[in-house]
């Protein structure tokens, strides 16, 4: 490797002392969009530390497909360990390999039909509570639904109603607190007795208590529920070694956050975007009516799910516009180069699916909601869509997540319309994950075309499509 290569350009808007931390805190999404076209690699300053942001698809894929050189680490993952310890999402290369091998059976293709049935039952149960004319805080509703699905499919429904309520309330505080600690790595700042720090500490303690109680109650039950936690308890590696109690706790925390925050945020954006794009919504309703024919989600077969093409395109487009994992980091394990630019050992290497998803050279009119772009995507677009990452660190539950999202979107479209409430304005909520706030929509029940005559009405009052 030649260290005579030119250093990458520095991002604009840096300030003395704090560097680009202010941009990432106050206007992170516009700031990242501005970096497209400035080169494959751009440097940022986070306080005294210099980070390297991989911007082009080739640079990002180099980082993702060389995990020995670009290992998990950096400010985001160091702070994520406050929540998930050494779980699958935050562990280093060697630890991750063992964990992945132990956990992979829980996410094998053969288990997807069973999970799909459990997810569909939980979705139907949640939608049975919706009433015509009701106003929904969609963010809270979708995160609650995602958590209920997680409790059912991952942890044998061991989370009680109170625990679900606690986790939904804690999750935003926890995710924003992690992001704040990523941008301001001085630990003493976060030990000050400030209200924001106390709220974070309380939320983190509540999350840990809920998980500890869940694992304890699961062990006390002493039976195999046929779910993910059962597999974590019974799995053995090639040496016959099982996961320790501490490792199980970290994996449960990782899976709970991963199965609640990203799908909850993704569904919130899907319904907000559909409320703004009636043509896409009508096409979705037509497909849902054709496939579901008024049946509940739990009646769908694998063949039915495969026919939800427009539904999946809507989900993919929402994930492109607002990927929950919007900014991720790695650490260079040795002196190396990235697209010809020198990167020293120990340097933080960042990449942003959000920035890549808004590159107009890959996605024409990148700010436009256009599900049709996924009917025949270009090879570059397929390579650049990274809501679940890529390489050996790709999300272990990506197919489970896509199935859940498609099921939920189709089930809602079959039974309801969601309409914007005047005077409310949705906006991105940037924290350790990318969510949405102020998404308030009104429920309108509808009778799906093709529903059996005399079937049960949907909601408190069914209306014709």
N, C-alpha and C positions, 0 to 999 in steps of 0.2 A: 504494500500500500504506500502510495506517495502522499506525504503530508505537505507537498508543495501546491496541492490543488487549492483553488480559490475557496475561501470561506463563503457560506451561503449568505444571502442578504438578510438584514434584520428587519423584522416587522415594523411598520410605522406606529406612531403614537406612544412610543416608550417614554417614561418619565424618569427623572433622577430618583435613585434609591429604590423605588418600588417597581421600576421597569414597566412591564405590561400587565401586572396584576390588576391594576385599576380597570383596564379595558376588559379583562376577562370577568371582572365582577360587575361592572356597570352596564356594559353593552357587548357581552360575549358573542352573540350570534352575528350581529352586523360586523363586528371586528373579524370574525373568522371568515365571513363571506368576502371581505376585502382582500384576504390573503391569497385567494385563487388567482393564478396567473403571475404570481411573483417568483415562481421557481418551484422545483420539486421539493426543496427543503428551505425553510425559513427559520431564523433563530428568534427566540423570545427571551426576555429577561424577567424572571420571577424573583424579585428582590436581588440578592447578590448572585443568584444562580442563573446560568444560561441553559436554555432548553432548545431542542431541535424539533421543529414541527414538520413532519412528513406531509406534504400537501398533494403531490401527484399520486395517481393510482399505482404507478410502478414503485414509487418510494414507499407507499403504505404497504403494499403487498410484500416488498422486501422485508420490512419490519415484521410483518405477521408470519411470514414463512421461514424466518430464521430465528427461532426462539432461543437458541443457544447464545447467539450474539446479542439479541434484543430481548432480554428476559423480563418477566413481570417485575414491576417496580416503579419508582418515581413517586411524585407527591400524591397522586390520587390513590394508588394502591397501598402506599404506606399508611395513609389516613383511613383507607377502607378497612385495614386490619383492626381499627378501633371497634368495628362492628363484627366482622366475620373471621377474625383471627387469621389462621392459616388455611382458610377454605379454598375451594377449587378456583375461585375467581382471583385470589390474591397470592396464591402460593408460587414459589419459584419453580424453575424447570424440573428439577429432580423430584420435588415433592408432588408437583402437579401430575407427573407421569404416573406415579403410584396411585394417587387419588383417582385419576381418570379411569385407570384400569379397574379399580374397585367399584366405581360408580356407573360405568358404562352399561352394565347389564340392566340397570334400572331404566335406561332410556333406549333400549333396543327396539327395533321395529316390531317385534312380536308383542311388546307391551302397549303399543300405541292404541290398538282398539279398546283395550280395557280402560285406559286413561280417557279416551274419547267418550266412552259411555258415561263415566263418572263426571266428566266436565259438562256434558250435555244435560245430565240430570240436575246439576247445580245451577246451570244457566236457566233451565226451565223453572226451577224453584224460585230463583231471584226475580224472573220476569213475571211470575204469577203475583208478585207483590205490587207491581206497577199498576197505577190507576189512571184512567183517562182524565186529562185536565190537570194532573199533578205537575208541579214544577220540580225539576231535578237539579241538584248540584252534581253534575255528571262526573266530575273528578272523584268526588267522594264515593259516588255510586259504583263507578267502574273499579276503583281500588278495593272497595269492599267485595265486589263480585270476584275480582282476581284473587283476593285473599281467601274467600270461601272456596273457590276452586282449588287453590293450593292446599288448603286444609283437607279437602276431600281426596285429592289425587296423590298428594305427596306424603301426608302425615296421618292418614287414616282418620281424618276428621277429629283429631284429638284436640284441636283448638276450640274452646267453648265460645259462646257468643260474646262474653265479656272480653276475652282475649282478642278476638277479632276486632272489636271496637277499639281496644287499647292500641293494637298494632297500626290500624288505619290512622289513628290520631298521631302516633309517634313517627310514622314514616317520613312525612314532610320535614319535621324538625331534624331528624337524623340525617337525611340526605343533604339538606342545606348546610347543616353543621359540618359534615364531612367536606363539602365543597369549600366552605370558608377556611377550614384548616389546610386544605390543599393550596389555596392561594396565599395564605399567611402562615408559613410553616413554623413561625416562632412559637414554641409550645407555651412559653410563659404568658403570652397574650390570652390563650384559651384557658389558662388556670385562674385568671382574674375573676373575682366574684361578681361578674356581670350577669344581668338577667338572661341574656342570650346564651351564655355558657351554662348557666344552671338549667335552662330548659333542655339544652342538648344532653347534659349529663343525666337528667331525669329520664328523658326519652330513651337514651341508650340503655340505662339500667332496666327500664321497663321491658325493652326488647329482649334483653338477656334473661330476665326473669320468666317471660312468657315461653321462651325456647326451653329453658331449663325445666320448667313445669311440664312442657309438652313431652320432652324426652323421658322425664321421670314417670309420667303417667303411662307412657307407652311401654316402658320396661315393666312397670307394675302389672300391666294387663297380661304380659307374658304370652302373647299369641302373635302369629303371623297374619297381618292384615292384607298381605299381597300388594303392598305399596312400596314407595321409595324408601321410607325409613326401615321397613322390614329388611330390605336388601342391604342397606347400610349396616345394619346390626349383624347380618349373617355373612356378609362378603368376606372373602379371604384372598390374599394375594398369592403369588406363586410360591411363597415361602410358608404359606399357611397362617400368615399374620392378619389379624382383623384390625379395623379402625378402633382407636382408643375412644374412651368417652369424650375426651376433649376434642378429638378429630370429628366425631359424630356431631357434637355441639356446633363446631365451626361450619360443617357442611349443611346442617339444618338451617343455621342462620343464613348462610349463603343462598340456599335454595328458597327459603321463605322470602327474602328480599328480592331475589331474581324472579320469583314467580308472582310477585305482587306489584312491585314498582314499575317494571317495564311494560307488562301487559295492561296494567291499569292506565298508565299514561298513554299508551298506544290507542286503546279503545276510546279514551276521552277525546283524543285528536280526531279519530275516525268520525265520531258523531258530530263534533264541531264542524269538521270539513263538509260532511254531508248536509248539515243544516245550511251551509253557504252555497251548495252546489246541487240544486234540485234535479238537474238532469242525471247526474251520477246516482242520486238517491233513487230516482224512478227506475233506472236500469237495475239497480240493486234489488229493489222490491220485486221487479218482474222475475229476476232470477230466483230470488227466495221463494216466490209463489210457485214457480215452475218446479223447483227441487223439493221444497218442504210440503207443498200442497196442503197447507194448513195443519200439518202434523207438528208435534213438539220436536225440539232438537234431538231428544233421546231416541227418536224413531229413525234417525238418519243412518244409512249404511255407509260403508267406505266408498262404494260406488257413487252414492249421493254426494258425499263430500268432494269427490273428484270433479263433480259438475259445477261446483261453486267457483268458477273461473273469475268472473267479474268481482265477486266478493274478495277473492284473494288479491286481485289487482288493486282494489281499494286499500286493503291492508298494507300491501307493499308500498303504495304511494304515500300513505300516511307515515309509514316507517322511514321512507326516504326524506320526506319533508321535516319530520320531527323524530329522529332516532333517539330513543331513551338514553342509550350509551353514546353521548355526543362528543365526549373528549376522553381519551384514554392515554395511558403512559407506559413506557418501558424504560429499562436502564441498559446501557451498553455494557456488556460484560468484559470487553476488551477494546483496545484502540482499533477502530475500524473506519470504514467510510460508508456513506449513504449517498448513492447517486453521484459519486465522485467527490463528495464533500467530506472532509475529515470530521470524525466524531470521536472524542476521547473516551477512554474507559471511565465508567461511572457517570457519564452524562445522561441526563433525562431526555428521552426521545418521545415526543407526543405525536398523536394522530387524531384527527377529528372526522368521524363518519359524517357529521353534520356539514363540515366544510367540503368534504368530498362529494356529498350528495347534492350540493348547490354549485358545483362546477359547471358552468354553462357550456364548456367544451364537451362535456359528457352528457349532460342533461339539458337540452334546449329549453329555454324559459324555465329555469330551475325553481322559481318561486310559484309556478303555476301548479295547482292540483289537477293532475291529468292521469287518472288510472289507465287510460288507453295506451300510455307509453309502455306498459308492461305486456301488451299483446304480442309484440314482436320486438323485444328490447335488443339493442346492439350488444355485441360482445363486451364493449367498454362499459356499458351501463350495467350489465350483469356482474362484471368484475368489481365495479365501483359501489354496488349496493352492499353495505356492510352493517346492517343493524344487529347482526349476531356475531360479527367478527369473521375471522377466517383462519386457516391453518390449524395447528393442533390445539390452539386455545379458543377455537370457535365454541360458542355457547353449546353446552351439552344437550340442552333441551330445546333447540331451535325448532324442530318439527312439532314437538308438543305445543310450543308457544304459537306457531302459525295455525295449527289446528284449532286451538282454543280461540284465537282471535277470529278466525273465519266462522266458527260455530256461533260465537256470540253476536257477530255483526249480522249474520244471516237470520238468526233467531229474532233479534230485535226488529230487523227490517220486515220480517213476516208478520209481526204482530203490532208494530207501532211506527209512528212517525215521531221524530224529535224536532221541535221547532224552536227557533231562537226567541228569547224573551226580550222585548224592547227595553232599552236602557242598560243592557249588559254587554260587555265587550271582553271576549276571550283574549288571553295573551299568554305567551310562553312563560313558563316558570322554570328558571335555570338554577339547578343545584347539582349535586353529584350525578343526577340523571335529568333529562329534559322532559318536563311535564307541561301541564297547562293549568291556568287558574282562571277563575271567573267564567267557567263554562256552565252556563245555566240554561237549560232547555226545557220546554214544556212537552209533556207526553200527550200524543193523540193516538188513541187506539184505532186500528184499521182491521178490516176483515180481509184476509188474504184471498186472492183469486184461486179457485180450485179447492177451497176448504169444503169439507163434507157438509152437506145440508143438515141443519139441525145440530151442528157441532156447538161446543161451548163457546160463548162469546169471549172476546179478548179484552181484559181489563174490566173496569166497572161499566163501560158502555162501548159496545162495538160500533164502528161506523164503516160505511162502504169505502172501498178504495177509490 
